């Protein structure tokens, strides 16, 4: 899966569960991803661009951190 601003958080974490800790390390706001109800609902429709705003991060920074964690080109 290529990580982009339009990537949905839920499917990304389903495919790469190791990214949960990477996200939590970027912003305390992302600890909410551990909530199973939130994971089944909001995370299914939320894009990385939307999640970046919640965490107060620039979208390109968030996407590039996740890409690097997966060994993809930034």
C-alpha positions as CSV (number, residue, x, y, z in Angstrom):
1,X,0.0,0.0,0.0
2,X,1.4,3.3,-1.0
3,X,1.0,5.9,1.7
4,X,-0.5,9.2,0.6
5,X,-2.5,12.0,2.1
6,X,-5.7,10.2,0.9
7,X,-4.8,6.9,2.6
8,X,-7.4,5.9,5.1
9,X,-6.0,5.3,8.6
10,X,-7.9,2.2,9.5
11,X,-7.0,0.1,6.5
12,X,-3.4,1.3,6.8
13,X,-3.2,0.2,10.4
14,X,-4.9,-3.1,9.5
15,X,-2.2,-3.8,6.9
16,X,0.7,-2.3,9.0
17,X,-0.2,-2.5,12.7
18,X,3.4,-1.4,13.6
19,X,2.6,2.1,12.4
20,X,0.3,2.6,15.4
21,X,3.3,3.2,17.7
22,X,4.9,5.5,15.1
23,X,1.8,7.6,15.0
24,X,1.5,7.7,18.8
25,X,5.1,8.9,18.9
26,X,4.2,11.8,16.7
27,X,1.3,13.2,18.7
28,X,-0.4,12.3,21.9
29,X,-3.7,12.9,20.1
30,X,-3.1,9.6,18.2
31,X,-3.4,7.5,21.4
32,X,-7.1,7.5,20.7
33,X,-6.3,5.0,17.9
34,X,-6.0,2.3,20.6
35,X,-9.8,2.7,21.3
36,X,-11.4,-0.2,19.4
37,X,-14.6,1.7,18.8
38,X,-12.8,4.6,17.2
39,X,-10.7,2.2,15.1
40,X,-13.8,0.6,13.7
41,X,-15.6,3.9,13.0
42,X,-13.6,7.1,12.5
43,X,-10.3,5.4,11.5
44,X,-12.1,3.7,8.6
45,X,-13.1,7.0,6.9
46,X,-10.4,9.4,8.2
47,X,-7.5,10.1,5.8
48,X,-4.0,10.9,6.7
49,X,-4.6,14.5,5.7
50,X,-7.4,14.8,8.2
51,X,-5.4,13.0,10.9
52,X,-2.4,15.3,10.4
53,X,-4.7,18.3,11.2
54,X,-5.9,16.6,14.4
55,X,-2.3,16.0,15.5
56,X,-1.2,19.5,14.5
57,X,1.3,18.2,12.0
58,X,2.0,19.2,8.4
59,X,0.5,16.6,6.0
60,X,3.7,16.0,4.1
61,X,5.7,15.4,7.3
62,X,3.2,12.8,8.6
63,X,3.1,11.0,5.2
64,X,6.9,11.0,4.9
65,X,7.4,9.7,8.4
66,X,5.0,6.8,7.7
67,X,6.6,6.1,4.3
68,X,10.1,6.0,5.8
69,X,8.8,3.6,8.5
70,X,7.6,1.3,5.8
71,X,10.7,1.6,3.7
72,X,9.0,3.7,0.9
73,X,10.5,6.7,-0.8
74,X,9.5,10.0,0.9
